[in-house]
Each structure stands twice: as C-alpha cells, then as structure tokens.
Amino acid sequence: MYDYDLLVVGSANADLVIGVERRPGAGETVLGSDLAVHPGGKGANQAVAAARLGARTALLARVGDDAYGRLLLDSQRSAGVDTVGVLVGGAPTGVALITVDPSGDNSIVVSPGANGRLAPDDVSAAGSLFHASRVVSAQLEIPLETVVEVVRNLAPESRFVLNPSPPRPLPQEVLAACDPLIVNEHEAKVILGSAAVGDSPEDWARILLAKGPRSVVVTLGAEGALVASAQGVTRVPSVKVSAVDTTGAGDAFTAALAFRLGAGESLAEAAAYAARVGAVTVTKEGAQASFPTAAEVAAQ
C-alpha cells in the first residue's frame, strides 16, 4: 500500500564544523581546527539515517542552486533516499555553523536560507508523497506554517512524528497530530512554557501529553529516554558508549523511532531501538557520516 516507510519534511543544510578546545565567550576569539564541510540539516539527517537503517525514505525539502545544494542532493542519493521531493532554488542553501569541544558537545547557529522558503504550497503540491508514506516526520528548521500544512496533508492512516527543534510554542492542530512528539529537556520546557511544573522528566511528559499529543518521547541523553502515552510512562535505558561527537544523534534517534513505529513496533520498543542507533551515532564524528546501518546497530 505504501511506497515509502518514511517521508521526512524538513531542512537540508551544509554543516560547517570547527573543533575548539572551548567555546568562546562574548567578545572572545578562540582558535579552532581546519574547517570541515558536511551535509546536514535535521530533515536531511533524518532521511539519511532512516535510509541507512533500511527504510524506504523520501525527503521533501528545498536547497539552493549552488555547490552546497549539490552536496546535499548527492549525499541523499548515495544513502538511497528518493529526492523527488527536493526543490531547488529560491535562496542559497541553508548553512549550520557548528563548534565541537573535546567532550563531543556542540553549539550550532543556523542560517536557514532555502529552508525558510519551503512553503505550505510546496507541501500541498506534494500530496502524492504523503499518500504514499506510512510515517511522516518533521522538525522546526522550516516555517511553522509549513509544518501546519504537513499535518493537514497527512493520509488518513499515516503517522506523524515531530521533533520541535529549534523549539517554539506549537498550535493545537499540530500538537494533536503528534504520535509521538519527541523532545529533549530544553525543548520540553519551551513548549510547556508556564505549564512547566515538576522537576522530573515523567512530570514533563505527563503535562505535555495533556496538551494534546497522542504520545510523547522525552530524550535524556546519557540517561536514556522515556515514553508516555495513554497506557502510561515508561523509562527506556541508555546505551553506554564513549561519545566523540553528538552532532546528529537526535536526528538519528528520531529517524530510527519513526521507521520502527511504521514497522509495527510499540513506542517503547521503537524508542529502545532508537536509543541504540543514537548511541552508535555519537561514537563517530559528523552527522550523516556517523549514521549506522542496521547491521552496525545489531552488532553494537
């Protein structure tokens, strides 16, 4: 019935990465490593991560008619992603400026570029992709009104997964479609706003669930994750690894979870698998270059 296990609607960026001993303070200059350029963006990352795991994947995104855009298209195709939905032109390709410290933690500044031109009309024009997809995933590096249009174009039996990053308050129409809403601690607190009561992730998950999503996943880094639905709240244990670079780990987690949900796994089962995928991802440098195959996850 479905041509695709996962349709990702989102951003495609060129990641410009510099290693630093420490991140600079205000007005401070620090020296870093040589500049490395990698294909990235939360949407493009999720698509590649899912395809590497064996998902039949399509990407709906916009890139510039430039060298970075060609880099992104090449990386999608080499991973096996169908790029029929990738639009070209309208603005330069988006760029993410990333600094990575010795512990593997990163700081990111994004120039949206063409991602900001992915419009609701682009979504409505891609109706055939939505009807051909078992699961649809989105993030917030594209305009919020475009994400709203994604929700309005979902096929009746498809499932919608949202990682609201970078976080902002979400309209009820979007919240009600999420199954699940995937957030880290920072994203959870932004979306909860004045409702952010309680100190535990279990509290955040329950309050988020009361706001309308069908299910919620809270990622907790080295502490694992937890899943919440009408059936209750369950902790998902972490997988212990030595982190080299956390760039893209959240995207790999979301992609893996969305793929396994579409394959019929429960939310807890899918999240446990996604945690393993995220753990393998942080043991390598870069975003898309670090995403594992299903065989690498099985061997972990």
N, C-alpha and C positions, 0 to 999 in steps of 0.2 A: 504493500500500500504506500510506503514511504520511500522516496528516492534517497533521502538523507537521514542519518541518525541525529544530526545536529546542524542547525543553521545558526551561525553567530552573526549578530548585527552589532557593529561597533567600530572601534578606532583601529587605525593602522599607522604606526609611527616609525620613523627611524630613531633608534636609540643611540645617542652619542654618550659613550661611557668613559669616565675617567676614575681611576683608582686614586684614593687620597689616604694619607696617614690619619687625618681627622678632617671633619667638615669645617669650613671657615665660619667664623662669627661675622657679625655685621661689620662691614668696612674692612675685613681682613682678606688677604690674598694668601693662598697656600699653593704649593707646587703639587702636581699630580703626575700620573703615568701618561704614556702616549694615549692619544685618543683612539678609541675603538668604535666602529660603527656597526650596529647590529639591527636586523629587522625586529620591530616590536610593536607596541600598542596593545591595549588589553584585548581588543577584538581579534586582531591578527594573531596574538599569542594564543588565545583560547582555541582558535581554529586549527593552528598547527599542533597544539598539544593534543587535541582530540583526534586529529588525523594520525598522529604518531601512534596513538593507542589502538588504531584500527577502526575508528569511527568514519562513516561516510559523511563528510563535512563540507558545507558550503559557507562562504563568507559574503556578507553584504556590507560594503564599506566604500569609502572614497579616498583616493590618493591623488597626488599631483602628477602632472605630465612632466616628470623630472627623474633624475637618477635615483633618488630615494624611493619614488613610486615604483620604478622598475625593480629595485632591490626587493621591495615588499612583495610584488607580484611573483617574482622568481622564487622567493622563499615559500610562498603559499603553494605554488605549483609543485615544487620539489618535495613538499611534505605530503602531496596528494589531495590538497584542498581544491574544490571546484571554485574557480574565481569568476564564474559567470556573473555574479552579483557585484563585483568590484567595479566601481565607476571611476573614471579617470578625468581629472581636470577640475577647474573652478577655483583652485587655490594651490599653493605649494603643499607638498606632503607634510603632514604633521611631524614634529620633532620632539623627542624627550631628552632632556639634559640630565644625566644620571651620574651621581658620585657614589662610589662604593668604598667603605672603610675596611680595615683589615679584618674586622669581625664578620664581614659579609652584609652588614646593614647598609641600606641605600637611602638616598634622598633624591627626589625626582621633581623636575619642573617641566611641564608640558606646554608646547606651543601647538594648539590644535590644528592649525592650517586647514587642509581639506576635510578633516574630521568634522569641523564646525559647519561645513557645507552639506553634510549628509542630512537631507531634508525629509520631512514627512512625505512629500510627493515621491521621493525615491523609494520609500518603503511601500507605499500603496501601488507603485508601478511594478513591484516585485512580488505581487500576490502569488504567482505560481510557485515561487520558492517557499513561501510559508505553508502552502497546502501540501508541499512535497516533504515537509520536515516533521519528524517525530517530536523533537525538542528544539526550542528557540532560546538562545542565550543572549543577554545584552548587558552593557555596562553604561557608565555615565560620562565617558570621554567623547560622546556625541551629544547633540542638543536634546534636552529633556523632552521637547515636543516630538522629536523623532522616536524616542522610546515609547511615548504615549501611542503613537501611530503603530508601532510594533505590536503593542497589546491589542489594538483594535483590528489588526490583520491576522491574528493567530487563527489557525484552523481549529475547528471545534474540539478535536481530540488531542491536540498537541499540548505540550507542557512548556511553561515559561519559567526560565531561571534568570534571576537578576543579581548581579554584584554591583551595588550602587557606589561605584568608585570612579572619580572622587565624589564623596558623599554630599548630598543635599536633601532637603525635605522632599518627600515624594507625594504626588497626588494619590487620592484613594483609589482611583481607577487602576493605577499601576500596582500599588500595594496588593490589591485584591487578586491580581493575576499571578503574583509570585508564588512559585511552588518548586523550589524554595526561594526565599530572599537570603542571600549569602553575604554576611557582614563580618568584618573584624571588629575589635573593641572600639576603635576610633569611629568607624562607620556607624556602628550601632548607636553610639552616643549622639552623633549628629542627627540621625534620623529620629531618635527618641526625643531629642530636644528637652523641653520642660518636663516630659514624662520620664526622664532618666532617673528613676529611683531604684535603690538597691545597689549593692556592691558586687554581686555575683553575676557571672555570665548567664546562669539559669534565670535570674531575675530579668536581665535584659531580653532574653529570648522569649520569656512569657509575655512581657509587655509589648514587644514587637509583634508577637503573634496576635495579641489583642487588637492591634492596629489594622489587621485585615489579611495579611498573607496566609496562604493555605499551609505553609510550613516555613521554618526559619533554620538556618545553619549559622552558628557563630564560630568563626575560626579563631584559635587561641595560640597560634604559633607553635612554640615548643611544647605547649600544654595540650596540643591536640585540637579538638573541636567538640561542639555539642549540637545536637539536632533537636528541634522542637516541632511538634505537630499536635493535632487534637488527641493523639494517642499518648502524649506525654513528652518529657525531656530526657534525652539520653546522651551520656558522655561518649565521645569517640577518642580512644587513646592516641597519643602521638607515637611517631616512629623516630627513635633516637638516631641521629646522624651528626656528622661534623659539617656544619654549614660553611660553604665557601662564598656563595652569593645568593641572596634571597630574591633577586630580581626575577619576576615572572612566576614565582611559586604560587601566589594566589590565583593567577590565571590558570595554571596547570591544575590546581585543585578544583576550580570551578568547572573547567572543561571535562575533567575526569568524572566528576559527580554528575554533570548533566548527561554525559554519554551513558553512564551506568544506570541512571534513572530510566532513560529511554529503553535500556535493555531489560527493564522489568525488575531491577533490584529495589529493595526498600531504601528509604532515605538513610537509615543508619548504615546499611551495607555499602551503599554508594559513597557515603562520606568516609567510611573506613578505607575503601579503596583509594579515594581521592587523597586521603592523608598520606598513603604510601607513595602516590605519584608526586605529591608536593615534596616529600622527604627526599626522593631521588633527585628531584629538580635542584634543590639547594646545594647538592654536592658538586655541582658543576658551575662554571662561570657563564654569564649571559642569560638571556631569556629563552628564545626559541632554540638555541643551540643546546640548551640544558634539558629539554623536554625528553622524557624517556619513551621507549617503545613498550608495548605490553610485555614483551619478553624480559626487558630490563626490570620492570616493576615486579614481575613474578620471581625474578632471581634475587630480589632485594631482601 
